[in-house]
Amino acid sequence: MNRLFFFLLSLLFLAACSPTIYNASKEYSDTQLKKIAQKLAQKYIITDGHVDLPYRLRVQNFRLTKELIGIPIQTEKGDFDYVRAKEGGLDAPFMSIYIPASYQKEGGAKELADSLIDMVNGIIANHPNEFAAAYSPKMVEANFKRGVLSLPMGMENGAPVEDDLANVEYFHKRGIRYITLTHSKDNQICDSSYDTTGTWQGLSPFGEKVVAEMNRVGIMVDISHVSDNAFYQVMERTKAPCIASHSSCRKFTPGFERNMDDDMIRALAKNDGVIQINFGSTFIDGEIRRIRTENREKLSALLEEKGLSGRDEAAKPIIEQFEKDHPSVFSDVDMVANHIDHVVSLVGVNHVGFGSDYDGVGDSLPTGLKDVSDFPNLIYVLLKRGYTEEDITKICYKNVFRVWNKVEQVAKELQ
């Protein structure tokens, strides 16, 4: 009798101490949901498929010196720093090792990639209490328990692979865990969604080997930026799930090939992959994209009429006045949630995540998601729409971890 009493008492105690803080069947006020969203953002790992901090630091000529070392910790510039990431619950932002397409022609792509990787490693080395390397989901989980931010790395544009297949393994050893096969122009691997040349009509013969080698060494294949035919050829050839590290749904931006259409999303889900939604206003809202494009064309025509370029000193007052007359327009956090809803309606909650493109989309970030401190705002909207706590964990990190772990498993089998 005493044993039964203490057993029941222990069950009551465990129930009282349960970590569950959200019950989808209950009614909550907006204030309560916002507090729950804040708690969930801190309780669970949040991954972001694409943050362009390294290249931003490079082009602004920041150096990792004692005088400037605080810049990645807290700064009013850009969309990402340590303080805001902690506030928003962001735990594993993939640092984008971004290589502009110009390096494909001019050379130096591999050298630039190495320098940006060195920069990320320098941030980690100089801030060991804030940042840590992460080459696997297990490492992210261990870092999360220690309370430090993981900085996994993905390479945006496969140009640094050059024409040497051995460079795929080289970059894996350097910590790269996904490669976006191309960027804004066709490269040696495949065609780009932004290019109309159609150099390879999809993957190049070398690109087919690159995909196979990425499978073999354990690098996730990222199909953001690739042309539609290149995407389907990757799906046919890959032996591991793939990601779209920072793409959105073409349904909301008709004709914008950079985003994924419904059939592509279905094919990616069949591959057991994940689309990580890009937050940029022009990626998520076709009307915003139209207005911004029209304004940009009007400004270009105005400057051309006066014989000026945007870099000319005399153009500055003209640009300033134009911007006053044509203020920037933005989408909002609800539209990002619409993209998540759309993926879920097509293929379920197991195939969607976050791929913000912070520090990569300029001033086009939507209202409510202006920097990395704002992830709770998106979680709040998802909760309000009926997503469960388990749904939230999948979107925040479990879906990406599933792909990442499977890629590692496939690599072991192939080796």
N, C-alpha and C positions, 0 to 999 in steps of 0.2 A: 504493500500500500504506500509506504514512504517513497519507494523508488518511483512508482507511478506519479505520485504527487510532484516530486522533484523534476521528473521528466516533463510533465505538463507545464510546470513553472518555467522550465528552461525554454520551452517552445514559445511561451508568452513573452519571455525576455528577448528572445531572438526576433520575434515579430515586432516588438517595440523598438528594437535597434536596427530594423531593416533599413538598408541604404536607399530603398526605393523612395523617390520624392515626387513622383508624378503618377497619377492614375487616370488613364484616358477616359474612363467611364464617369468620372466626377465632373461637376460643373465648377469652373474657375472664373474669377473676374479677370479683366485685363491686367490689373495690378499684380494679381497672384501669378498669372502666366508669365509675366515679365520677370518676376523674381525666380520662378522655376527655371526659366530659360537661362538666367544668369548662373544658377546653381548647376544646371546640366552642362553648361559650357566649361565650368571648372571641374566638374566630376569626371567627365570623359575626355579622352584624347580627341583633339580636333586636328585633322590633317588638311593641308591646302596644297593642291597639286602644282601651283605655279606662283612664285613670288619673285619679282625681278630685281631684288635688292642688289645683287653683285654688280650688275651692269650699271645700275643707277649710281652706285658708289664710284664706279670707274669713270663714268662720263662726267661726274661732278668733281673729279680729281681729288677725292678724299683718300688720304693715305693712312694706313694703320700705324700711327705713331702714338706716343704717350699723350701728346697734345690733342689729338683728334680721335683717340680710341673710343671716347664716349659716344660718338655719333650713332653707331648701331644700337646703343642702349636706350637713348631717348633723344628725339629730335623732332622739331616741328616740320621738317622736310619729309616728303615722301609719304608712303602709306604704311610702312612697316618699321617698327623698332621693338626692342625688348619689352619696354614698359607697356606699350599699347597691346602687344601680343599677349602678355600675361593678363591684362585687363579683359581682353576678349576671349581668353581661354584657348588661344591658338598654340598648339604644342609641337607640331611637326610641319612647318612650311617648307616645301621643296624649294630650295634655292635654285633659281634658273641660271644655268650657265649658258647665257644667250650669246649667239654668234650671228651678227648681221650678215645678210646675204652677200654684201660687198666683199667679204673675206673669201668667198668662193672664187672670185675672179682675181682679187689682188694678192691672195695668199695670206698666210699667217693665222688661219683658223685654229689650228692645233695649239699654237703658241698662246692665242687669246684664251682658249679654253683652259689651258694650264694655269694662266695667270689668274683667272677668275676662281678656279678651284683653290689656288693658293690663297686668294683673298678670303674665301669662306673658312679655310683651315686657320688662317690668321685670326679671324674673329673668334673662332672657338678657342684657340690657344691663348688669346689675350683676355678672354672672358670665361674661364672654366666654371665659374659659379653660375653663369647665366646660360651658356650655350654648350652643346655637345654634338659630336659627330653621330650619325645614325646610318648604318648600312643595311639594316634589316628591321622588320617590325619588332622583334625582340629587343633590339637596342632602343627603339623609340619608347617601348613600354618601360624599360629599365630607367631611361632618362626621365620619363614622366613621374615615376615613383620618387626620383631624387629631386623633382621640382625644377629641372632645367629644360630649356627648349632644345629640341632636336633640330639639326639643320641637315636633313638629307639633301642630296643634289640630283637634279635632272638636267640634261643638256638639251637646250633648245636649238635645233638644227644639227643634223649629222655631218655637216661640213668638216669638222675636225677629225672625223674618221679618215678623211682624205681618200686615197685609193688603196689603202693598206688595211686589210681585214684584221690584222694583229692589233690595230688601234682600238677595236671594240673591247678586247680583253684589257688593254692598257687602261682605258678609261674606267672599266669596272674596278680595276685595282686602285684607281685614284678616287673611287667612291661614287661614281656616277651610277644611278639606279634606274633611270629611264633616259631614253634618247628620243626626242621629237625628230622624226626622220628628216624633215626639211623645215624651211621657214617661208619667206616671202617669194622665193624664186625656186625654180627647178634646180636641183643639185645633182650630185653624182649618184644619189640613192633613189630619188623618186621625184615626181612632179608635185608642185605646190598648188594649193587651192587658190592662191593669190595670183598665180601666173597663168597666162593663156597660151603659152608656147606648146605645152604638151610634149616635151622633149622625149619622154619614154612611154607615153600612153599608160602611165602608172608607175610601177617599180622598174628600175633599170636591172639588167642582169646582175650587176654588182650589188644592187639593193636587195635582191632576193637572197644573196649570200649574207648580207649584213643582218637581215631579219633572222636567218638561221643561226648566225653566230651570236646574236643577242639572246636568242633562246638558249643557246648552249652555255653561255657564261653567266646568265642570270640578270640581264638588263631588261626592264619592261619596255615593250615597243609602244611608243606614244604616237597616235595617229592624228593628233591635232595638227593643223596646217596642211595636211596632205590632200591631194586631189581625190575626188570620189573614186576614180578607177584604181588609184594607188591603195586607197582604203580597202577595197574589196579584194585586191590581190594580196594584201597583208593578211586579211581574214582567211584566205584560201591556204596560205603557206605557214602561218605561225603555228607552233606547237604549244604555245602558252597563251593565257589570256592577255589582252592588251588594255591600255588606257587611252582616253582622250583627256590629257592633263588639264586643259583649259579651253573647252569648247562648250557651245550652247546648242539649243534646238532650232533648226532652220524653220520650223513651223511658224515661229514668231518673227523671222527675218527672211521672208521669201526671196529666193535668188542669191542669198549670201552663202556661197559654197564653203566658206570657212567654218560654218556651223554644220551640224549633222542633221540629215533628214530622218524621217521616221524609220525607213527601211534600214538605214545605217545603224540607228540605235538598236533596232531589233537584231541585226547581225552582230553587233558588239555584245549584246546580252547573250546571244547564242554562243559566243566565244567565251562567255562568263566574265566579260570585261566590265569596265566602269567608265561612264562619262562624267567628268568633273566640271560643273557648270562655271563658265566664265562670267564675272560680274559686270563687265564693261557695258555701259548703257547701249552702245551701238551693237553689241553682241546679243542683247536680250530684247530689244525693242525696235521693230522695224520702222515705226514712225519717228522715233528719236534719231535713228540712223539716217532717215530721209532728210530731216530738218538740218542735221549737222552737215551732211554732204552738200546740201544746197547752199548753206551759209559759207562753207569752205570754198565752193566754186564761185560764189558771188565775190568773196574777198579776193580770190586769185584774179578774177577778171578785172576788178577795180584796180589792183596793183599793176596788172599788165597794161591797162589803159594809161596809167601814169608813168609807165616805163620803169617800174620798181620791182624789186624782189623782196620777199619777206625779211631778208637779212639786212636790207639797206636801212641806214639811220633815218632817212627821210620817210620810210614806211611806218615807223613806230607810231606817230600820232594818228595816221590813217587807220592802222590796225586797232588802236585803242578806241577810236571813235566808232569803228564798225562793231567792235565787241559791246560797246554801250548800246548801240542801236539794235544789235542782234544778240541778246544775252544767251548764254549757254543753256541748253535744256538737258534734263536728266531723267532717266527712268527711276524706279524705286525698288526697295527690297521685296515688295510684293511680286514684282515681275520676275525676280530671281526665283522666288517660290513657285511661280507659275511654270517655269522651266522644269523644276524638280517634280512638280505635279505631273507634268506631261510625260516625263520619263517613266515615272511610277505607273501612270495609266497605261503606257505601252508595254513595259517589261517588268514592272514590279520594283520594289524599293531596294533590291540587292544590287542595282546597277547604276547608282547615281552618287555623286559626292561633290565636294567643293573644289573649284579650281579658279580662284578669284582673278588672277592676273594682276594682283596688287603691284604697284610700281611699274606696271607695263602698259596700262591703258590711259595714262595721262589724266586729264581732268574729267573723264567720262564716267566715273564711278557713280552708281545710283544713290539716291537719297536713302539713308539708313544703312548704307554699307560703304562709307567713305574711307575707312581704314580698318586695320586688323583688330581694333578694339570693338568692332560692331558685330561680330559673329552672333552674340546673343540676340540681336534684333532679328536675324534670320531664323534662329531656333524658335523664338517667340512666335513668328508668323506660322512656322510649321506646326507648332503645338496648337495654335489657334485653329488650324485647318484639320486637326484631328490626328496628327502623327503621334504615334506612341513613343515612349521612352526608348524602346528597342529600335524602332524606326530611326530615331535620332542618332543612336549610336552607330547604326549601319552607315548613315549618310556622313557622319562626322569622321569615322575612321575604319569601321569594320569591313566595309566593301573594298576599300583600297588595300587594306591589310590582307584580305583574302587573295586578291590578285597578286600582290607582292610575294606572299608566301608560296603561292602556286608557281610563280615564275622561278623562285628559288628551287622548288621541288623538281620542276621540269629540268632545270639546269643540272641538278644532281643526277637525274636519270640519264640525260644525254651525255654527261661526262663519264 
